[in-house]
Amino acid sequence: MVRSRVELFEQIRRDRRIEGLSIRELAERHSVHRRVVRQALASPLPPPRKTHLLIGLGLAACEQGRKVRYVTTAQLVNELVEAADERTLSRVVARYGRLDLLCLDELGYVQIDPRGAELLFLLITEREERASIALASNLPFSEWGSVFPDPRLVAAIVDRITFNAHILATGTDSYRLRASKTASRRKQPG
């Protein structure tokens, strides 16, 4: 089943003309090694495609026997803020630090408040050069300032995320918009 999913993601990559390494190469050779390898899926492609690619990397890592967690950025930030409030932050950060791959989805859909941004930075720094992060965003890095309140923090996060990264730019064409236009054309009387 996982192989067929990886093949599906590979087909999406071919269809979308994604540049760079293939999903299969990331999954089989580079996904989660002891050295740092980050996979950033950052572009304005609609979320299901990036999410599918992200899940494909996670499934491939699971198939390799790796510890993986998928979470949206908003969920993770909320969990970190709650843990800080409850004085359990060090345990939560340590738990995320033990993962081989953290799949972080939907960065860019919700603005992150200053405290949440600092806590997310703390977690990313904890994982730096020790474990992988696969990240999906609807924004190019140049627009991350609209998500994070502090420009220096944006620069630091982008620096850590992109160090030793494999960045897959997945394009800008929305498959939902394309499907809606096709359906509209079919419904219009000839």
C-alpha positions in Angstrom: 0.0 0.0 0.0 2.8 2.5 0.9 4.6 1.7 -2.4 1.4 2.5 -4.3 1.1 5.8 -2.4 4.7 6.7 -3.1 4.1 6.0 -6.7 1.0 8.2 -6.6 3.0 11.0 -5.1 5.7 10.5 -7.8 3.0 10.7 -10.5 1.8 14.0 -8.9 5.3 15.3 -9.0 5.7 14.4 -12.7 2.3 15.9 -13.5 3.2 19.1 -11.7 6.7 19.2 -13.2 8.3 19.5 -9.8 12.0 20.3 -10.1 14.7 18.6 -8.1 14.8 15.2 -6.4 12.0 12.9 -6.8 9.7 11.9 -3.9 11.0 8.3 -4.3 14.6 9.5 -3.9 13.7 11.5 -0.9 11.8 8.6 0.6 14.3 5.9 -0.1 17.7 7.5 0.0 17.4 10.9 1.9 14.3 11.0 4.0 15.5 10.2 7.5 19.2 9.6 7.9 21.3 10.3 11.0 22.7 13.4 9.4 20.3 16.3 9.0 18.1 16.2 5.9 15.2 18.6 5.7 12.5 18.4 3.1 10.6 21.7 2.6 7.6 21.7 0.4 7.1 25.4 0.0 5.0 27.0 -2.7 1.6 28.3 -3.4 0.1 25.0 -4.6 -3.2 24.2 -2.9 -2.8 22.2 0.3 -4.0 18.8 -0.6 -1.2 18.3 -3.1 1.5 19.4 -0.7 -0.2 17.6 2.1 -0.2 14.4 0.0 3.5 14.8 -0.7 4.2 15.4 3.0 2.2 12.3 4.0 4.0 10.3 1.4 7.3 11.2 2.9 6.0 10.4 6.3 4.7 7.0 5.2 8.0 6.2 3.5 9.8 7.0 6.7 7.4 4.8 8.7 8.1 2.0 6.3 11.7 2.4 7.1 10.8 1.9 10.8 11.3 5.6 11.7 9.3 7.5 14.3 7.1 10.1 12.5 4.5 12.6 13.6 2.2 14.6 11.3 0.8 17.8 12.7 -0.4 21.1 11.4 1.5 24.2 12.3 -1.5 25.6 14.2 -2.0 22.4 16.2 1.7 22.3 17.1 1.9 25.9 18.2 -1.3 25.5 20.3 0.2 22.3 21.9 3.4 24.2 22.7 1.6 27.2 24.2 -0.5 24.9 26.3 2.5 23.0 27.5 4.3 26.2 28.4 1.2 27.4 30.4 1.1 24.0 32.2 4.9 24.0 32.8 5.4 20.8 30.7 7.1 22.5 27.8 10.4 20.7 28.2 8.7 17.3 28.1 6.7 18.2 25.0 9.8 19.5 23.2 11.8 16.4 24.3 9.0 14.2 22.9 9.2 16.0 19.5 12.9 15.8 19.7 12.8 12.0 19.8 11.0 11.8 16.4 13.0 10.9 13.4 10.7 13.0 11.1 8.3 15.8 12.0 5.8 16.5 9.2 4.7 20.0 9.7 1.8 21.0 7.5 -0.1 24.2 6.6 2.5 26.8 7.6 1.2 30.1 6.3 -2.6 29.6 6.7 -2.8 31.2 10.2 -0.8 34.0 11.6 1.3 32.9 14.6 1.4 35.2 17.7 4.8 36.2 19.1 4.8 33.7 21.9 3.8 30.8 19.6 6.4 31.8 17.0 9.1 31.8 19.7 8.0 28.4 20.9 7.9 27.0 17.4 11.5 28.4 16.9 12.5 26.7 20.1 11.3 23.3 18.8 12.9 23.8 15.3 16.1 24.7 17.1 15.9 21.6 19.3 15.6 19.4 16.2 18.3 21.3 14.2 21.1 19.1 12.8 19.7 16.0 14.7 16.4 15.1 13.1 14.4 15.9 10.0 11.5 18.2 9.4 9.3 17.9 6.4 7.3 21.1 5.9 4.5 22.2 3.7 3.6 25.8 3.2 1.3 27.8 0.9 3.7 30.7 0.9 7.2 31.2 -0.5 9.9 31.9 2.1 9.8 35.6 1.1 6.2 35.9 2.4 6.8 34.2 5.8 6.9 37.6 7.4 3.1 37.7 7.1 2.9 34.6 9.4 5.6 35.4 12.0 5.6 38.7 13.8 9.3 39.3 14.1 11.4 39.6 10.9 14.6 38.4 12.7 12.7 35.3 13.9 11.5 34.7 10.3 15.1 34.8 9.1 16.3 32.5 11.8 13.5 30.0 11.1 14.0 30.0 7.4 17.8 29.6 7.9 17.3 26.5 10.1 14.6 25.0 7.9 16.5 25.5 4.6 19.9 24.4 5.9 20.8 21.1 4.1 17.3 21.1 2.7 15.7 19.5 -0.3 13.2 22.1 -1.5 10.4 21.0 -3.8 8.6 23.9 -5.5 5.3 22.3 -6.5 3.8 25.1 -8.7 0.9 27.5 -8.5 -1.9 26.0 -10.4 -4.8 25.0 -8.1 -6.3 21.6 -9.0 -9.5 22.6 -7.2 -9.9 25.7 -9.3 -9.1 23.7 -12.5 -11.7 21.0 -11.5 -14.4 23.7 -10.8 -13.8 25.3 -14.2 -14.0 22.0 -15.9 -17.3 21.1 -14.1 -18.7 24.6 -14.9 -17.9 24.1 -18.6 -19.6 20.7 -18.6 -22.8 22.2 -17.0 -23.1 25.1 -19.4 -25.6 24.5 -22.2 -23.9 24.1 -25.5 
